[in-house]
Amino acid sequence: MEPVLTKNIRPGREPLTLRDYEQAGGYQAFRQAVTKHTPEEVRKIVLDSGLRGRGGAGFPTGRKWAAMPAVENSPRPRYLVCNFDEMEPGTYKDRFLVEGDPHQFLEGLLVAAYACQCDIGYVFIRWAYKHPAELLERALAEVEAAGYLGRNILGKAWDFDLHLHTSAGRYICGEETGLLNALEGKRANPRAKPPYPMTSGAWGKPTLVQNVETLCCVPHIVVGGAEWFKSLGQAKDAGTKIYGASGRVKHPRCVELPMGVTLRELIEEHMGGMRDGYRFRAALPGGASTRFLGSDHFDVPLDYDSLKEIKAFLGTGTAVVLDDKTCVVDVNRNLQKFFARESCGWCTPCREGLPWLEEVLGEIEMGRGMPGDLELLLEQAKFIGPNSFCALALGAVQPLESSMALFRNDYEEHIRLKKCPWKA
């Protein structure tokens, strides 16, 4: 497969400047979109391409753009906000893309802003991403000097300004409405929906919220066309995807592959297999808030629809691999500690339930588990997820429920032996 999103990424070297990026064909899509297409035509191309959001939920991008209200009589300004918070444990694909090719990301953002006739844009970036922020500041200055930002861009009656906004932190800022509250300087609590951000988002105005990888796909769709993009996927979803893996694989990294590769292909062919002395047990296919897939699902395509058929989720597509020498109980205790800490505290099931899960798992791990603890954990998990205000708690219980289905004996051994059998 010829690289698409990664064709300009040069590991170990500085990313392309604007001049070099343009010599490699960069900003052709932006100029083509603005000078040869109406905003409606660009939206139609993206809708027909089958592009789905790469932030985790997989919502069709074209449908989100179409949900923006018509420009006529629309409240102004209209906003575009990019979610570059990326605090999902095990996920680093957006950083990989921006550090490797910041102009690809900015071009996709500009095309989206034109297609939805946005006036102001914000890149909401994780506070710890200092190097990507420096690269974006430098690229943004080049874009502004080239006349791709500001007033009457490329001779059209369209104005657009773009700003970087450094997040104060917290995982909940990755939820789109929590992100908007944080951007406005408020506590990052998720909002009730409807209204959705497309009609009432930042400061109550129409707002398009998109993920970094999603925007990086857009320039290639404009130039290559909808049918070409659909042809890149090898299962049920279109395009290529930045997949990755962490854990005890030989080469933990990000790679661009056709949408729909299997977990077997990802780990054995592109990550070099497991490190010597370790065997595969399971993997969270898309970060910490997805369900564990065992060896029975090694050959299920990693795309949104195929995983949905087995009641699993693609998430971010960056797998966290569990090996045969790592205690699954301790892994889940650690994950629940993260989710409990990162809860915004808005709703009782999440605020009170997640710390309780962490506490019970800690007791089991320390050899103080009691008969009946596993049933209590599952009962509590089934209550927390559907009854919390946003999807944080629902995602938090996914690894717990799925690991108990796959490895219940591991949990029972902790209680029976009154210690962790994985530790000397």
Sequence and secondary structure as in RCSB ss.txt:
>XXXX:A:sequence
MEPVLTKNIRPGREPLTLRDYEQAGGYQAFRQAVTKHTPEEVRKIVLDSGLRGRGGAGFPTGRKWAAMPAVENSP
RPRYLVCNFDEMEPGTYKDRFLVEGDPHQFLEGLLVAAYACQCDIGYVFIRWAYKHPAELLERALAEVEAAGYLG
RNILGKAWDFDLHLHTSAGRYICGEETGLLNALEGKRANPRAKPPYPMTSGAWGKPTLVQNVETLCCVPHIVVGG
AEWFKSLGQAKDAGTKIYGASGRVKHPRCVELPMGVTLRELIEEHMGGMRDGYRFRAALPGGASTRFLGSDHFDV
PLDYDSLKEIKAFLGTGTAVVLDDKTCVVDVNRNLQKFFARESCGWCTPCREGLPWLEEVLGEIEMGRGMPGDLE
LLLEQAKFIGPNSFCALALGAVQPLESSMALFRNDYEEHIRLKKCPWKA
>XXXX:A:secstr
   STTTT  TTS    HHHHHHTTTTHHHHHHHHH  HHHHHHHHHHHT B TTSS  BHHHHHHTS  STT  
S  EEEEEE   STT  HHHHHHHH HHHHHHHHHHHHHHTT SEEEEEE TT HHHHHHHHHHHHHHHHTTSSB
SSGGGSS  BEEEEEE    GGGGSHHHHHHHHTTS      SSS TTTS GGGS EEEEEHHHHHHHHHHHHH 
HHHHHHH SSSS SEEEEEEESSBSS  EEEEETT BHHIIIIIIS SB TT  EEEEETTSTTS  EEGGGTTS
B SHHHHHTTT   TTSEEEEEETTS HHHHHHHHHHHHHHH  S SHHHHHHHHHHHHHHHHHHTT   TTHHH
HHHHHHHHHHHHSSSSHHHHHHHHHHHHHHHHHHHHHHHHHHTS TT  
